[in-house]
Amino acid sequence: AQSVTQLGSHVSVSEGALVLLRCNYSSSVPPYLFWYVQYPNQGLQLLLKYTSAATLVKGINGFEAEFKKSETSFHLTKPSAHMSDAAEYFCAVSDVGSSASKIIFGSGTRLSIRP
Amino acid sequence: NAGVMQNPRHLVRRRGQEARLRCSPMKGHSHVYWYRQLPEEGLKFMVYLQKENIIDESGMPKERFSAEFPKEGPSILRIQQVVRGDSAAYFCASSGQGGEKLFFGSGTQLSVL
């Protein structure tokens, strides 16, 4: 069975500092991996998606994530945090080629940005 | 260019009442997905529907919960005889024919008193 684990339900960084949100996955087959962002009072938006092409995936708003098979990780990073990055971030996994109904979400990490 | 629209935004019900949550998918989308989010937990898949068909309801509780997506009108998630444990945020998402990329609504926060 597939699963994702997000380490740290709440991360706080200073504006301009590096953002690192951790995600580890468990899958018996090569997965698709996703990061979604949820801004206050809004639905989830897709930040980026790994589909077995390049291991370093670039997303919107300066975020990127690296797929590391040996570590079963897909951590999300941004070199310099901005106040507008404050939101909840969800890592997700699914089987390659499966429908969206099979996407499994992590429990989320709330990112706070200190001025 | 409306996205996925959910209403109401907040819904308060007393135990034993019925809750109806509505979702209008993005224009041109015919696939709708419902998810539930409990506090401190990720989104849990509930049901996947296409127009007039339930494709996958493996995440739906066996009792009291039902969903439909009629030929005309929004998708409806219906919870009968609500209990306090039903209190959660319910999100709807839609996708086009390819089915991979999801577009989410802002959710309905259900509170059961």
Interface residues (C-beta under 8 A of the other chain):
Chain A: V4 S9 Y36 N41 Q42 G43 L44 Q45 L46 F90 A92 S99 A100 S101 K102 I103 I104 F105 G106 S107 G108
Chain B: G3 V4 Q6 H31 Y33 Y35 E40 E41 G42 L43 K44 F45 Y48 I55 D56 F91 A93 S95 G99 E100 K101 L102 F103 F104 G105 S106 G107
